Amino acid sequence: MDCADKYDFSFDIHCLIDKMRDVGLFIHDQRAGRVYPNRMWESWGYTDEDMKDFGFIDLVHPEDLKVVQLQLDHLHVDDSAFKSVLFRIRTKSGEWRWIHSTSLIVQRDDQGAVASYVGFDYDLTDEIHARMQAEKSARELRTIHSVGQIISSRLDLNRTIEAILEQAAQVFDFNSASVQILVEEELIILGGMGFQRGEDSIRGIRFPIPGNNPNTRVIQTRSSVVINEKLADSYPRFREIANRDTRHWLGVPLIFADEVLGMITFDRCDEGPFTSDDRRLAELYATQVSIALNNSQQYEELKQRSITDSLTHAFTRRWMQELLSEQLPLSRRHGYPLSVVMFDIDDFKNVNDQNGHLFGDEVLKQVVFSVRDVLRQGDSLCRYGGEEFLAILPHSSESEAADVGERMRKAVEKNPEAGVTVSLGCAELEHSDGTDSSSLIFRADQALLASKAMGKNRVCRFTLLPLEKE
């Protein structure tokens, strides 16, 4: 029975076909040389004429052409089943759309060639983009989680900062970055990477908050800020640190438990402006950074408590030994001098006996305050025990240590809040005789005893002692 006689419709079949073109139907009548594309193609700017003789092939994305051609080849030799293919097609405006096309042979001519075939096209662009975005977001979250675990595994603050900067490169592209901590009304750069001046040169740079800098906007609004223009032109202060070609800047606040800890910044020179996706990723990353930074800060606080004396805030004797065990080998390896100054408070027992221990505690605090004020960066002051203290002075000879000791002595003597004097002894590490930390401390102690014996409130050098010293 002929197909035309098989169905007896009460409606015009041509009207049905025309309506079905609205929902994706297409018909290719090869024998008659006619093509009836669905309305989707018309909405993309194409006409029936454009679709003749498989003209759509020229519009297929190059990466999808092979699979489309393969399905067409199957269609020509096998009409037993639907043939489906997913591919991208270029619209008249140049946009790429994802199409799922299903086709079926209707008739062949006497030579077996395809005479007509029909099918349906579905535009899946929005669904595929949504799925791709979901997959991208899932990958991003996995990356954020992974790098978050890495940076959170560090407790030491310096190592945490290094990990934060290194792992940020796994999240998105940038040329330079910095981590800045908020201390009262200043942002201080704790670490950076990718800067032309070098990381060491920018560490410690401070930005006033508030001030003429984009950092202020980040801190005050507690939200990320993107500036896609040459930073140094708008903010002269940034000429000190920004790379010459930096044109795009992204700053994100670091917030933990509703407290602003600081911020992280990213710079770009030529990778193009920061996008909304970059901003979103940076904000996600900043969440992990905030947790890691808070953990490190708490660790540093606990560490500081464990290595500092609770009364005077000088380093503990235990930490003194750690410092010396590090400094002695370094001094010998690099050939620089290392000296120590030991001192105690003159007649401190009388201070306690006459005024009480609470008063004596205040005296200890004042002495440490005075001494610290004259010590140099890199020097360490430790409480050896009771009213005895030891200052570790890297890169100082015994003569230079004696000069430092004299400044310490005068500082205490001139402090009316302390009301006491100190006696001091200094000694230098001898590289040639294998002196260990105990021997070095012993020599400084011998010099201290000599100061006491000579009337107190003075500095003695071990090498100038007149008698056998050990």
C-alpha positions in Angstrom: 0.0 0.0 0.0 1.3 3.5 -0.9 2.1 5.7 2.1 -0.3 8.3 0.7 -3.2 5.8 0.8 -2.2 4.4 4.2 -3.3 7.4 6.3 -6.4 9.3 5.9 -6.0 12.6 7.7 -8.9 15.0 8.3 -6.4 17.9 8.2 -4.0 19.3 5.5 -0.7 17.3 5.9 1.1 20.3 4.4 -0.1 22.5 7.2 1.0 19.9 9.7 4.5 19.8 8.2 4.7 23.5 8.2 3.8 23.6 11.9 6.2 20.9 12.8 9.0 23.0 11.3 8.5 25.2 14.3 9.5 22.3 16.6 12.6 21.3 14.7 11.3 19.2 11.7 13.3 19.4 8.5 12.8 17.6 5.1 15.3 17.1 2.4 13.6 16.0 -0.9 16.7 15.2 -3.0 14.7 14.0 -6.0 12.7 17.2 -6.3 15.6 19.4 -5.3 13.7 21.0 -2.4 14.7 21.6 1.2 12.4 22.5 4.0 14.7 23.5 6.9 13.1 24.1 10.3 12.5 27.6 11.7 15.6 27.4 13.8 17.8 27.8 10.6 15.6 30.7 9.5 16.1 32.4 13.0 19.9 32.0 12.3 19.6 33.9 9.0 19.6 31.1 6.5 17.2 30.4 3.7 16.0 27.2 2.1 18.5 27.8 -0.7 21.4 27.8 1.7 20.5 24.2 2.8 20.4 22.6 -0.7 22.8 19.9 -1.5 23.9 19.5 2.1 25.0 23.1 2.1 24.9 23.1 5.9 28.2 21.1 5.9 30.1 24.3 5.2 28.7 25.7 8.4 29.8 22.9 10.7 32.5 23.6 13.2 35.9 22.2 12.0 36.3 20.1 15.1 32.9 18.5 14.5 33.1 18.0 10.7 34.5 14.5 10.8 31.8 13.1 13.0 29.0 14.8 11.0 30.4 13.5 7.7 30.6 10.0 9.2 26.9 10.1 10.2 25.9 11.3 6.8 27.9 8.4 5.2 26.0 6.0 7.5 22.7 7.6 6.5 23.4 7.0 2.8 24.1 3.3 3.3 21.8 2.3 6.1 18.2 3.4 6.5 17.2 0.9 9.2 17.5 3.3 12.1 17.7 6.9 13.2 21.1 8.6 12.9 21.9 11.1 15.6 24.8 13.5 15.9 25.8 16.4 18.1 27.7 19.2 16.5 28.2 23.0 16.4 26.9 25.1 13.6 27.8 28.7 12.7 25.0 31.2 12.5 24.9 34.1 10.0 26.1 36.4 12.9 29.1 34.2 13.5 27.9 32.6 16.7 28.4 28.9 17.3 25.3 26.9 18.4 25.2 23.3 19.6 22.7 21.1 17.6 21.5 17.6 18.2 20.3 16.3 14.9 18.4 13.1 14.3 17.8 11.9 10.7 16.0 9.0 8.9 15.9 7.9 5.3 12.4 8.1 3.8 12.9 7.0 0.3 15.6 5.9 -2.2 15.5 6.2 -5.9 15.7 3.3 -8.4 19.5 3.4 -8.2 19.4 3.2 -4.4 20.5 6.7 -3.8 18.8 8.7 -1.0 15.7 10.4 -2.5 14.4 12.0 0.7 15.1 12.1 4.3 13.6 13.8 7.4 14.8 14.6 10.8 14.6 16.9 13.8 17.1 19.5 15.0 17.3 20.6 18.6 19.2 23.6 19.8 21.0 22.4 22.9 23.4 25.4 23.2 21.9 26.7 26.5 21.8 23.3 28.1 25.4 22.4 27.0 26.7 25.8 28.1 25.0 25.3 31.5 26.5 21.8 31.8 29.9 23.0 30.8 29.7 25.9 33.3 28.6 23.4 36.0 31.6 21.1 35.1 33.9 24.1 35.0 32.6 25.2 38.4 33.1 21.7 39.8 36.7 21.6 38.5 37.3 25.0 40.0 35.9 23.9 43.3 38.0 20.8 43.3 41.1 23.0 42.5 40.2 25.5 45.2 39.7 22.6 47.7 42.9 21.0 46.7 45.0 24.2 47.0 43.2 25.0 50.2 44.3 21.8 51.7 47.9 22.5 50.6 48.1 26.0 52.1 46.2 25.0 55.2 48.8 22.2 55.9 51.4 24.9 56.6 51.4 26.5 60.1 54.5 28.6 59.9 53.4 32.0 58.7 56.3 32.5 56.2 55.7 29.0 54.7 52.0 29.7 54.6 52.5 33.0 52.6 54.8 31.1 50.2 52.2 28.4 49.7 49.4 31.0 49.2 51.3 32.7 46.4 52.5 29.5 44.7 49.1 27.8 44.8 47.3 30.9 43.5 48.8 30.2 40.1 46.8 27.0 40.0 43.6 28.9 40.2 44.0 31.5 37.4 46.6 33.5 35.5 48.4 36.6 36.8 51.9 38.1 36.6 52.4 39.2 40.2 50.7 38.9 43.5 51.0 39.9 47.1 49.6 39.0 50.5 49.0 41.9 52.8 48.1 41.8 56.5 46.1 44.5 58.3 47.8 45.9 61.4 45.8 48.7 63.0 45.6 51.3 60.3 48.2 49.9 57.9 48.4 47.1 55.4 51.8 45.5 55.4 53.1 43.3 52.5 54.1 40.0 54.0 55.1 38.4 50.8 54.9 38.6 47.0 55.9 36.9 43.8 56.5 38.0 40.2 57.6 41.6 41.0 60.4 43.1 38.9 62.0 44.6 42.0 62.2 41.2 43.7 60.1 39.7 46.5 62.5 40.8 49.3 62.3 44.5 48.2 58.5 44.7 48.5 58.2 42.8 51.7 57.4 45.2 54.5 56.0 48.0 52.3 53.1 49.6 54.1 49.9 51.3 52.8 47.9 53.6 55.1 44.3 52.8 55.6 42.6 55.0 54.7 44.8 56.4 52.0 45.1 57.2 48.3 45.3 53.6 47.2 42.8 51.0 46.0 43.6 48.8 49.0 41.6 51.2 51.1 38.5 50.5 48.9 39.0 46.8 49.4 39.3 47.0 53.2 36.6 49.6 53.8 34.0 48.0 51.5 35.1 44.4 52.6 34.6 43.4 48.9 36.9 42.8 45.9 37.9 45.6 43.6 39.0 45.3 39.9 40.9 48.1 38.2 41.5 47.5 34.5 43.8 50.4 33.8 47.5 51.2 34.3 47.8 51.3 38.1 50.8 53.6 38.5 49.1 56.3 36.5 46.1 56.5 38.9 48.0 55.7 42.1 51.5 57.2 42.2 52.4 55.2 45.4 52.2 52.0 43.3 55.2 53.1 41.2 57.3 51.8 44.1 56.2 48.3 43.7 54.1 47.7 40.6 55.6 46.2 37.5 56.1 48.8 34.8 53.5 47.2 32.5 50.9 46.3 35.1 47.6 47.3 33.6 45.1 45.2 35.5 44.7 44.9 39.3 42.5 42.7 41.5 42.3 43.1 45.2 40.3 40.7 47.4 39.8 41.1 51.2 40.8 38.2 53.5 38.0 37.9 56.1 37.7 35.3 58.8 34.9 35.2 61.4 33.8 38.6 60.2 37.2 40.1 60.9 39.3 41.6 58.1 42.7 40.0 58.3 44.2 41.8 55.2 44.0 41.3 51.5 45.5 39.5 48.5 46.3 41.3 45.3 46.8 40.1 41.7 48.4 42.0 38.8 48.3 41.5 35.1 50.4 43.0 32.3 49.2 41.5 29.0 46.9 38.6 29.7 43.9 40.8 29.3 41.6 42.4 32.0 40.3 40.5 35.0 36.9 39.1 34.2 33.9 38.4 36.4 35.0 34.7 36.4 38.5 35.7 37.6 37.0 37.8 40.4 34.7 35.0 41.5 37.6 32.5 41.6 39.8 35.0 43.5 37.0 35.4 46.1 36.7 31.6 46.4 40.4 31.3 46.8 40.5 34.2 49.3 38.1 32.2 51.5 40.7 29.3 51.7 43.5 31.8 52.2 41.7 33.5 55.1 41.3 30.2 56.9 45.0 29.3 56.4 46.2 32.7 57.4 44.1 32.7 60.5 45.5 29.3 61.5 49.0 30.5 60.9 48.5 33.6 62.9 47.1 31.6 65.8 50.0 29.2 65.5 52.5 32.1 65.5 50.8 33.6 68.6 51.0 30.2 70.4 54.6 29.8 69.2 55.4 33.3 70.5 53.9 32.5 73.8 55.9 29.3 74.1 59.2 31.0 73.3 58.8 34.3 75.2 58.8 34.9 78.9 55.3 35.8 80.1 56.6 38.6 82.4 59.2 40.4 80.4 58.4 39.1 76.9 62.1 38.4 76.3 62.8 35.0 74.7 62.9 32.0 77.0 66.1 30.1 77.9 64.8 27.2 75.9 64.5 29.4 72.8 67.8 30.9 73.5 69.4 27.5 73.1 67.5 27.0 69.8 68.8 30.3 68.5 72.3 29.6 69.5 72.2 26.1 67.9 71.2 27.8 64.7 73.5 30.8 64.8 76.8 29.0 65.8 76.9 26.8 62.6 75.9 29.7 60.4 78.6 31.9 61.9 81.3 29.3 61.3 80.0 28.4 57.8 79.8 31.9 56.5 82.7 33.3 58.6 80.9 36.2 60.3 81.5 37.0 64.0 78.9 36.1 66.7 78.9 37.5 70.2 76.8 37.3 73.3 76.2 39.8 76.1 75.2 38.4 79.5 73.9 40.8 82.2 72.0 40.9 85.4 70.5 43.5 87.7 72.8 44.8 90.4 71.6 44.1 93.9 68.2 42.8 92.7 67.7 40.8 95.8 67.6 44.0 97.8 65.0 45.4 95.4 62.8 42.5 96.1 63.4 42.4 99.8 62.8 46.1 100.3 59.9 46.6 97.9 58.3 43.2 97.3 58.2 40.9 94.3 55.5 42.8 92.5 57.7 45.8 92.4 60.6 43.6 91.4 58.6 42.3 88.4 58.0 45.9 87.2 61.7 46.6 87.5 62.4 43.5 85.3 60.0 44.8 82.7 61.6 48.2 82.7 65.1 46.8 82.3 64.0 44.7 79.3 62.2 47.7 77.8 65.4 49.8 78.1 67.7 47.2 76.7 65.4 46.3 73.8 65.3 50.0 72.8 69.1 49.9 72.0 69.4 46.5 70.4 69.7 46.3 66.7 67.4 44.4 64.2 68.5 40.8 64.2 69.7 40.8 67.8 67.8 38.6 70.3 67.2 39.2 74.0 66.6 36.2 76.2 65.8 35.7 79.8 68.5 33.3 81.2 67.0 33.0 84.6 65.8 35.2 87.5 67.3 38.6 86.9 69.9 37.3 84.4 69.6 38.0 80.6 71.5 37.1 77.5 71.6 39.1 74.3 72.7 37.2 71.1 74.4 39.5 68.6 75.1 38.0 65.1 77.6 39.8 63.0 79.2 41.4 66.0 82.8 41.0 67.3 83.5 41.1 71.0 84.6 44.7 70.7 81.3 45.6 68.9 79.3 43.6 71.5 81.0 45.7 74.3 79.8 48.9 72.6 76.3 47.5 72.4 76.6 46.4 76.0 77.6 49.9 77.0 74.5 51.4 75.3 72.4 48.8 77.2 74.0 49.8 80.5 73.4 53.5 79.9 69.8 52.9 78.8 69.0 51.1 82.0 70.9 53.6 84.2 69.0 56.5 82.6 65.5 54.9 83.1 64.0 56.3 86.2 61.2 53.7 86.1 63.8 51.0 86.5 65.8 52.7 89.2 68.6 50.1 89.0 71.9 49.4 87.2 73.2 46.3 85.4 76.5 44.6 85.1 77.4 43.0 81.8 79.9 40.6 80.3 80.5 39.8 76.6 82.2 37.1 74.7 82.8 36.2 71.0 82.5 32.8 69.4 86.0 31.5 68.5 85.7 29.7 65.1 89.0 27.9 65.6 88.6 26.2 68.9 85.2 24.4 68.4 83.5 26.5 71.1 79.9 25.3 71.7 77.0 27.4 73.1 77.7 26.3 76.7 81.3 27.4 76.4 80.3 30.7 74.9 77.8 31.4 77.6 80.3 30.4 80.3 82.8 32.9 78.9 80.2 35.7 78.9 79.3 34.7 82.5 83.0 34.9 83.5 83.1 38.4 82.1 79.9 39.3 84.0 81.4 38.1 87.2 84.4 40.3 86.6 82.1 43.3 86.1 80.5 42.5 89.5 83.9 42.1 91.1 85.1 45.5 89.8 82.2 47.4 91.3 79.2 46.6 89.1 77.4 48.9 86.6 80.1 48.2 83.9 80.9 46.1 80.9 83.7 43.6 80.8 85.1 41.6 77.8 86.1 38.0 78.3 89.3 38.3 76.2 90.5 41.2 78.4 90.2 39.4 81.7 93.6 39.3 83.4 93.3 35.8 84.8 92.7 32.3 83.6 89.2 32.4 82.3 88.2 28.8 81.8 
